[in-house]
Amino acid sequence: MTRTTQWEVVIGLETHAQLQTKSKIFSGSSIAFGAEPNVQANAVDIALPGVLPVLNREAVVCAIKFGLAVGATIAPRSVFARKNYFYPDLPKGYQISQFEIPVVLGGGLHIRVGEAEKFVHLTRAHLEEDAGKSLHEDFHGRTGIDLNRAGTPLLEIVTEPEMRSSAEAVAYAKALHALVQWIGICDGNMQEGSFRCDANVSVRPMGQKEFGTRREIKNLNSFRFMQQAIDFEVQWQINEIEEGRSIQQATVLFDPDTGETRSMRSKEDAHDYRYFPDPDLLPLEITPGWIDEVKSGLPELPQAMKQRFETDYGLSSYDAATLTASREMAAYFEVVLALAGRENAKPAANWVMGDLAARLNKDGLEIAAAPLSAQQLAGIICRIADNTISNKIARDVFEALWTGDGKDADAVIEAKGWKQITDTGAIEALVDEVLAANQKSVEEYRAGKEKAFNALVGQAMKATRGKANPQQVTDLLKKKLGA
């Protein structure tokens, strides 16, 4: 039997989003990235005797924003707990986290894989502090400890085990990555560790209700690595089972150089951490008034904007989802549409998702850094709409503006002499010349060869250097050929 009919993949993701506060979750130390080791670690962070944690209010605001954005329940009362484990980069010997009563419960995210849409349910999201960092380079067999990161505020976001492929896991991770940036709670910088994902992966025979034994792939810091790691892990687990071996619960790491996962340690369960309520921190109480205050400051959310794009602009679900994949792209599109007019919603969407996205990808740029402004793109679309230029010439105008060769579409069209020829008499004269010079193509078309007609259109457009209105050329040729 093939794998697709025999095995079902089960994936759940745990994501650590570093919150965009100015200071740590329980101390006043800075969380700015890139400082010299241990210069941003105060007495609380290094766990000197007698120090007490004080909760950062802004970290709680970030958690409330997230809960509202995913349609979750914001707990009116939540509790911080001590998660006990012993690593050199955890000076207290425990991490302050939340266990039995987290700040956010439930909710979920809409994702899209190809044409298919899916809703991924969240189990919870809880506040916690990050640990420090062990440094192994340049210490000649020793390990250095940098506690700058100790106490950095995190929101750990946990899904239900509902994803059934690496493609779904990546789609969810991308949607979450976009959302936390959209609502301004995380900068999403995966290279700096601001957004890190752990994937819990297991397989089970198709149709079986019980879950298989899971293995957790830790610290996936790129979407490409996530897909590679999950695909390898899935195939490895299937091979192990088919060869008669059982899967042992474990924490594994992904090696990008080999494309393989390798076991790091046996996987802990919750009871191994000996959670208990932190006696130094009072329960966190969030009032309805506080939630309303935070809600009033939220921007329009991606799902609401997607529905508005469909309803107000007549866009397809796919187009609306693509345009709202990031807040920056959605804002760019809305500026284009405000200037080009709602009647040009579909052409505007095509340009943003097509030529613009392709060129950004080619040049390795984010849309915020695009050399072509939304105002300039709107100018191109307007000139296509009023037949000043053809779509073909529009791409030349796009290129000129992208490379800085002109202020706006009108200036480029004027300077390059690219205005479309729409005078029927002038076009008709050119068509007559083309027909007279291409009798063979005329005869082939009249003999039933459709390609010959396209050749004649091409010759006519060539004769006008692409400046003739293509529809007028087509109509005149059909009229003269009796089509």
Secondary structure, DSSP 8 states (H G I E B T S, - for coil): --HHHHEEEEEEEEEEEE---SB-SSSS-B--TT--TTTT--TTTTT-TT------HHHHHHHHHHHHHTT-EE-SEE--EEEE---TT-TTSEEEE--SS-SEE--EEEEEETTEEEEEEEEEEEEEE---EEE-TTSTT--EEE-SSTT-EEEEEEE-S-B-SHHHHHHHHHHHHHHHHHTTS----TTTTSEEEEEEEEEEETT--S----EEEEEE-SHHHHHHHHHHHHHHHHHHHHTT-----EEEEEETTTTEEEEEEE---GGGGT-EE-TTS--EE--HHHHHHHHHT----HHHHHHHHHHHH---HHHHHHHTSSHHHHHHHHHHHHHH-GGGHHHHHHHIIIIIHHHHHHHT--GGG-SS-HHHHHHHHHHHHTTSS-HHHHHHHHHHHHTT--SSHHHHHHHHT---B--HHHHHHHHHHHHHH-HHHHHHHHTT-HHHHHHHHHHHHHHTTT-B-HHHHHHHHHHHHT-
